[in-house]
């Protein structure tokens, strides 16, 4: 029949066929689902078209359930599975990042007659203790006093301007922070709130205690519920002035409270920590701390600090869903494949190429920053299932699988499945955004089989309850197989 049609008719017929085919997953495919899964979707009031599902037994690749598996969804943080597996495959589990300390002058009798340059390559796991130890190495290298400036060279990353408020208007949230080649603690600080004995006042402390951040504590003790948003604390940060303001009435009966926020910019965080830790080592600094670029003239830096290996760091980034760390992984993929400086464009191309080399189909996939903190990222349940299969078949499967949160035990799942049969039997990566709920990973069934599961829900109500409830129903069903 199609052969006898003229071209405009064939085009129209093709469009109609595509429209008819696109309606199949929402109807016939839904009807083919196991009854328990159909009931779970209906009970949550979700349209079948808003749900993407792929369930596959690892032993023989038998498909146990699917719905809209080829349709692209916003995967939220489950896309971290793709980024972390690509990093493991391309960089290797023993890959480390360097942070170097260079001198622009001679060191004579403990005095560096020149500037000290701190050059970073994007260590995603640099934390207080490592930064402190790095400056200890500088002291042991014979430097007691820096007569010049400290220059922070973070030019290894070239990503342009970054606005931590752009995603959802909350610039102080740790998960919204941008990338920086000299990050420490992913530019996050802990705010400790503690009522004094007798309830007469409320004490506030910053951890780490950055010397370049002033705390303006306007909190007053009060009686009230401990369930309010941030327990009644309002937080403001003037990052240009280095000022943290806390105000409101804090329920003294609630005891100690802790918030993780970013109260300064990454450069100021690095500068504050340098002054703090350098002083703790008895070091002196005559000049200022500023940003800049540096071209080494010497053969070797005074100090080279190596990060923890990649296999260790993805356990942090995946289990706790660190957007900043995962973005650093993707930028590193780009710089290793195409050379520095690391750019977003190089990173995206490198991730796509790495997935292709792992036999993951990338057609229709939209890679943004690799972390899932995006309204534009897209991936189908089947594609993410291919990532899980590639991870399962990979020689580094133990490292990859153990980087996922273990149900009821750690990471983002430490407070879920605590008392159920699923506890300890599921390695999963969760994803959560407004109107997006997702989960993907490996489930050990009661019969001893290993099953790969991908569930994505893109719906106006996905993030307020139905998405999470559907996750529990699907994962519970798989566990019972």
Steps between C-alpha positions, in 0.01 A plus 500: 500500500773747596681442170198627302472827697642829379766667718272745694262213580786279615628777728152549649459124546838485673404779740172323583685175564742675734212658689328163532821333614561770763167419660577129534714522817227692679237237422597152381839499674340613825248217477783249464657606829475260797183571695683626809685764298187614317317535830790695653499755217123538514496533880740794478278672245780511243448495126674198343665743257679671789669178613808339347595151615762241410545182706746238375652190656879522501568129455333453161393858406134397509268802508261465792307827458516809282301815436600789274852360507611679182346835589741760640436637850676741730708249703597739783796367700480147358705635209792496745516127426604579143757761603659290774518182289658694213753647742588157642536354152699784345712620794540182701429434868846622609476837324597795720488879471797727573513822698841665471678771700755695296748771602580802283817572699767339711450360848777628728510433875131408505387809303348471153619813322218513249147376458353159575276366224228245574404319177203265492379240250152459649548256788134412573577360844724764660384550858624689810733227623673456164539874451651528848743215430599657167608819675683286755707364211581859404637563850706182480630619162673778693255789461417690817415842358363606162635847424277548196141409415313174471365463146204265444521359147172326419532548123496124436120535481372742237122493531412870497277682751301287745193604696408271793155658514418424135345155551244571771581839652679353804869600470595387851404136446807276481357297210476817286868592514699527179830337411840639600839341441609578858187398688528401865197327656318572170466855638261389774511609864314368803309745716469373858219646712499428872279649776696607807413339832202665657366600159620861529675514162584299188859443391599471132828357371630439149687181413765546377544834685595712199685812617365704208132439586333711769200348679217741578292300749153650551335180621296514817385198704130420510252222562352319206489197276814340362328414173493842333709581194863531616350515853416864446849608393536751217841500329650776291853519362674805360776316318668819381529632855569160655205527735261227617174615658268277702176632642170377637376323810659163570313243717750451784342167592610358162864479606787505253430549131720491192458637148725439198520814290741691277553841657789626288633462147751222419802730475423663836450154652842388377659827620341475844609139541854584388532768767343276765711193429823685426475678835433167675830375360675810634540648152509870419371691197607857422288554188145439393318204349374559147407315183725483198660285231849358525744344257759292687865590442643236733512130425314385810248652742588536867211272593272267303187375673323196355127447551340183621455255209196518276360169631478657846356830382212358295380329818449849641360661187251219424394398849443860608410631153755782485430720200828691531716187517324337205539813288873490576509139379344599169732798452796271570378261230509792256846623600651151485358427155542840336759673719474789745343732577188306586188645339134404509503425126799266528342330800168434326667359190734283707210355701301415188804336338571300815141373512516395136818306573308323777235404241241735647271655238509879515233586241262761643706530816560856625807541722516824695741502794506128581362544851125510434453851640338606175165564336645406161668160555321211330550124493273204441445220754647257247815712460549516875437125507784465248723699738410258779571203271835649396584548867396142580712354220799727571817368669455781753146395595588467872624859514201631304231306683641576845491873421119491506296556814413180684132485594434581865871531581682799349497799268170634371330175603613497863150599617304290250422125506644488854264233626383334181609189319683718248758618757853412389383336177490800264780720363324805361545855374207730570398819321271779614407835345181699483265290283764224470550180698738224395687198628733252331731220607531136595260291712569152637170309491383256766568217255863609470488667158653841428270742319571836337227756568435845352198710596445858388194713571456841338174640635383818671454298822801270469704675768232540768424134576374292206848460352653368819201277573523349154872437552424301813228299326718414199808416705292293741352306209845431355634388837218245528584335167 
